[in-house]
Amino acid sequence: MRLTKQTNYAVRILMYCAANCDTLSRIPEIAAAYDLSEAFLFKILKPIADNGYVESVRGRNGGIRLARPADQITLLDIVRVTEDNFTMADCFDDGDTNCPLVDACTLNAAWNEALAAFFGVLENYTIADLVKPSPNINTLLGLDSLNELPA
């Protein structure tokens, strides 16, 4: 199984917002931090905003922020809204297979168990868990210079 770039960057956007929790995060700044186009960033933001993980504030000084605390957003939450399909093999896809073993196959049980374990691990990690152990995350994301007050 391979997760899409959309999932990868959706998590990273949420990490950015969590690290920048004292102020609104602006789209151009997030795009620059991750070297993404703003258009791709907007595409990624849609499902996480539509599902209530980020909220946007319009206007000249607008931006985005987490819509709930970082410790209440799991990796599984984000994977579920950004991935289209969790099919690990053809026989998972509504029985659409030509395999003669499909009705008596124990391999499906192994695939199901593996997928459940994968989901279990994702459910154990929150966005806060990903940001806390990195004391220099603000520096790495270029947030230190953004949050400095002018003299």
C-alpha positions as CSV (number, residue, x, y, z in Angstrom):
1,M,0.0,0.0,0.0
2,R,1.2,3.5,-0.8
3,L,-0.4,6.7,0.4
4,T,-0.8,9.5,-2.0
5,K,1.0,12.8,-2.0
6,Q,-2.3,14.4,-1.1
7,T,-2.3,12.5,2.2
8,N,1.4,13.2,2.9
9,Y,1.0,16.9,2.4
10,A,-2.3,17.1,4.2
11,V,-0.6,15.8,7.3
12,R,2.3,18.2,6.8
13,I,-0.1,21.1,6.4
14,L,-1.8,20.2,9.7
15,M,1.7,20.0,11.3
16,Y,2.5,23.4,10.0
17,C,-0.7,24.8,11.5
18,A,-0.1,23.0,14.8
19,A,3.4,24.5,15.0
20,N,2.0,27.9,14.1
21,C,-0.9,27.7,16.5
22,D,-0.6,31.3,17.8
23,T,-1.4,32.8,14.5
24,L,-3.1,32.1,11.2
25,S,-1.1,30.2,8.6
26,R,-1.1,31.7,5.2
27,I,-1.3,29.7,2.0
28,P,1.8,31.3,0.3
29,E,3.9,30.6,3.4
30,I,2.8,27.0,3.7
31,A,3.4,26.5,0.0
32,A,6.9,28.0,0.3
33,A,7.8,25.9,3.4
34,Y,7.0,22.7,1.5
35,D,7.9,23.9,-2.0
36,L,4.4,23.3,-3.3
37,S,2.3,25.2,-5.7
38,E,-0.5,27.1,-4.1
39,A,-2.9,25.4,-6.5
40,F,-1.9,22.0,-5.3
41,L,-2.1,23.2,-1.7
42,F,-5.7,24.4,-2.2
43,K,-6.6,21.0,-3.7
44,I,-5.1,19.3,-0.6
45,L,-6.9,21.7,1.8
46,K,-10.4,21.0,0.4
47,P,-11.0,17.6,1.9
48,I,-9.5,18.5,5.3
49,A,-11.4,21.7,5.4
50,D,-14.7,20.0,4.3
51,N,-14.3,17.5,7.0
52,G,-13.7,20.0,9.8
53,Y,-9.9,19.6,10.4
54,V,-9.0,23.2,9.3
55,E,-10.9,26.3,9.0
56,S,-10.2,29.4,6.9
57,V,-10.5,33.0,7.8
58,R,-11.1,35.3,4.8
59,G,-9.8,38.7,4.3
60,R,-6.6,40.6,3.9
61,N,-5.1,39.1,7.1
62,G,-6.8,35.8,6.6
63,G,-5.4,32.3,6.5
64,I,-6.0,28.9,7.9
65,R,-5.8,27.2,11.3
66,L,-6.7,23.9,12.9
67,A,-10.4,23.6,13.5
68,R,-9.8,21.4,16.6
69,P,-6.9,20.8,18.9
70,A,-4.0,19.0,17.3
71,D,-4.2,16.2,19.9
72,Q,-7.7,15.4,18.7
73,I,-6.7,14.8,15.0
74,T,-5.3,11.4,14.3
75,L,-3.4,10.3,11.3
76,L,-6.2,7.9,10.6
77,D,-8.7,10.8,10.4
78,I,-6.6,12.4,7.7
79,V,-5.9,9.2,5.8
80,R,-9.7,8.4,5.7
81,V,-10.5,11.8,4.1
82,T,-7.6,12.0,1.6
83,E,-7.4,8.5,0.3
84,D,-9.9,7.1,-2.2
85,N,-9.3,3.4,-1.8
86,F,-7.9,0.9,0.7
87,T,-8.1,-2.1,-1.6
88,M,-5.0,-4.2,-1.1
89,A,-5.8,-6.8,-3.7
90,D,-8.4,-7.3,-6.5
91,C,-10.4,-9.7,-4.3
92,F,-11.1,-6.8,-1.9
93,D,-12.8,-4.8,-4.6
94,D,-16.3,-6.0,-4.3
95,G,-15.4,-9.6,-5.2
96,D,-14.4,-8.4,-8.7
97,T,-11.8,-11.1,-9.4
98,N,-11.2,-14.1,-11.5
99,C,-9.3,-16.0,-8.8
100,P,-10.7,-19.5,-8.2
101,L,-9.8,-19.3,-4.5
102,V,-11.9,-16.2,-3.7
103,D,-14.6,-18.0,-1.8
104,A,-12.3,-20.1,0.3
105,C,-9.2,-17.9,0.5
106,T,-7.4,-17.4,3.8
107,L,-5.1,-14.8,2.2
108,N,-8.0,-12.3,2.5
109,A,-8.0,-12.7,6.3
110,A,-4.2,-11.9,6.3
111,W,-4.8,-8.8,4.2
112,N,-7.6,-7.7,6.4
113,E,-5.5,-8.2,9.5
114,A,-2.6,-6.2,8.0
115,L,-4.9,-3.4,7.0
116,A,-6.5,-3.3,10.5
117,A,-3.0,-3.2,12.1
118,F,-2.1,-0.3,9.8
119,F,-5.2,1.6,10.7
120,G,-4.6,0.9,14.4
121,V,-1.1,2.4,14.3
122,L,-2.4,5.5,12.4
123,E,-5.1,5.9,15.0
124,N,-2.5,6.0,17.8
125,Y,-0.8,9.1,16.5
126,T,-2.1,12.6,16.5
127,I,-0.9,15.8,14.8
128,A,0.3,17.0,18.3
129,D,2.4,13.8,18.6
130,L,4.2,14.7,15.3
131,V,4.9,18.3,16.3
132,K,5.9,18.0,20.0
133,P,9.1,16.0,19.7
134,S,10.6,18.5,17.2
135,P,11.7,21.5,19.2
136,N,13.1,23.1,16.1
137,I,10.1,22.5,13.9
138,N,9.3,26.2,13.8
139,T,12.8,27.0,12.5
140,L,12.7,24.2,9.9
141,L,9.3,25.5,8.6
142,G,10.5,29.1,8.6
143,L,8.0,30.1,11.2
144,D,10.4,31.9,13.6
145,S,10.9,34.7,11.2
146,L,7.2,35.0,10.4
147,N,6.2,35.3,14.1
148,E,8.9,37.9,15.1
149,L,7.5,41.2,16.1
150,P,8.8,44.3,14.2
151,A,11.0,46.5,16.3
